[in-house]
Amino acid sequence: TILGEGEAALAAGPAEMTARKGAKAERYVDNKRKDDVRLSNIIAAKSLADAVRTSLGPRGMDKMVVEGDGNVLITNDGATILEKLDVKQPAGKMLVQLSKSQDIVAGDGTTSVVVLCGALLKECLSLLERGVHPSVVSDALHMTAEKVDTELKAMATPITLEDRELLIKCATTSLNSKVVSQYSSLLAPIAVDAVLSVVDPARPQNVDLKDIRIVAKQGGTIDDTEMVDGLVFNTRAMKSASGPTHIKNAKIGLIQFCISPPKTDVESNVIVSDYAHMDRVLKEEKNYILQMVKKIRAAGCNVLLIQKSILRDAVTDLSLHYLAKAKIMVVTQISRDDIEFISTTLNCLPIANIESFKAEKLGHAAEVKEVSLGGGKVVKVTGIENKGKTMTVLVRGSNQMVLEEADRSLHDALCVIRCLVRKQFLIAGGSAPEMEMSRVLTEWAKTLMGMPSYCVRGFAQALEVIPYTLAENAGLDPISIVTELRNRHSAGHKYDGINVRKGTITDMKEASVLQPLLVTSSAFSLAAETVRMILKIDDIVPVR
């Protein structure tokens, strides 16, 4: 008897049919949903990585970012590009945070870490499609990250901070991939000297970049950029009442109160109808300001730095008049964020109340003067007594976009030198470490058993994305370049990398293309951590 499909199911028995249906339904719901979520996360993250991939390396392209308010930004810094993007997808946001983390840890390699993450995700997707479980892939990636960290340390060269020329070469390598690369011979020594001048002997392994202040002033060219052993204020001295603009043997007071008539705490109006009362009000205001100026003068202060106030005017025409008569130079619009830096540099104390204005709280400097720079003016403080361990860099540029990019590039160079202070090891650049790690992992995969061997081999291939992208962005033939580079490394030339300026493969150590170990090691470990996190996600649960 030939039974139909439904009759065969009935003949099989109700219990068996339910089990079969349940198993089928459960298997479908369980895997399909998880695979779709994982796939959408990986595709979103890869798309972001592809967006910044063309910006990698010295020959990388720049991105023009147009903000909603019409502000235009030109940069090839991965962290800046991703920060400005309005990313909605949760996994995509993880890549934005990844570049921020690399920026915090190393300061450089923000594009490399995102490109590397995208390549690892591509290999993970390939392994998942072949049926490898995400947990197996994740564990294999953890093993790989540890192996890479060990091998990179073995490949690195220890250095000392006394070798200034070597530090300059590292800063130059960082600046070579920026818009302002042609000025690297000027900016690299500035970055090195600035960082070495703020290193605290008590904490030699730690450098706080907050002790280095970058003041950007439009006008001139980047060639006019200079390091100032003192303070620079991006504002002019107040001279509306013919106040002084040049003081020698300066005694500097940093105040956080206003030299203007007091106001009531609540919004209120006082109506004065009698002229005698009006005269009395004006007279009281005059006396109030005059008493303040007398106390300031009595302490011996002749330069006054006044914090910006949002509640009322920091100074009035009347107070400026009295201060000018007392031969006191006034600089206003001091930002609250700069107070700590200024007080550390001048070795003075911020004064919050006129009653506590004492001579021992003042800072001392040889000279304070207003200087004309192109179309604007700045105030320079030099020859500071008992100066704190801080440094100021005055950056110049022809327009706002160049100025901002020079600021970002100099920050990256400062971060590179900070990395070398923290971890005093150098490694070759030009994709040499990535290619060497690819070779090492391929050899290591042969010694492993089972699934981890396939996974490690896949991750070794993913590392080749860095040399491939460098060659591609430089207009070279990526396949022939990467193949030749692979052969060179197999022959034992572990420092060989892509020299994009000459379009050939050369020894990166001899070419002085060097970078801190921390930049490369943190890039791989952070990328691996992010990929593992994305792999572990099997569902997205929206909540209100």
Secondary structure, 3 states (H helix, E strand, C coil): CCCCHHHHHHHCCHHHHHHHHHHHHHHHHHHHHHHHHHHHHHHHHHHHHHHHHCCCCCCCCCEEEECCCCCEEEECCHHHHHHHCCCCCHHHHHHHHHHHHHHHHCCCCHHHHHHHHHHHHHHHHHHHHCCCCHHHHHHHHHHHHHHHHHHHHHHCEECCCCCHHHHHHHHHHHHCCCCCHHHHHHHHHHHHHHHHHHCCCCCCCCCCHHHEEEEEEEECCHHHCEEECEEEECCCCCCCCCCCCEEEEEEEEEECCCECCCCCCCCCCCCCCCHHHHHHHHHHHHHHHHHHHHHHHHCCCCEEEEECCCCCCCECHHHHHHHHHCCCEEEEEECHHHHHHHHHHHCCCCECCHHHCCHHHCEEEEEEEEEEECCEEEEEEEEECCCCCCEEEEEEECCHHHHHHHHHHHHHHHHHHHHHHHCCEEEECCCHHHHHHHHHHHHHHCCCCCHHHHHHHHHHHHCCHHHHHHHHHCCCCHHHHHHHHHHHHHCCCCCEEEECCCCEEEECCCCCCEEEHHHHHHHHHHHHHHHHHHHHCCCCCCCC
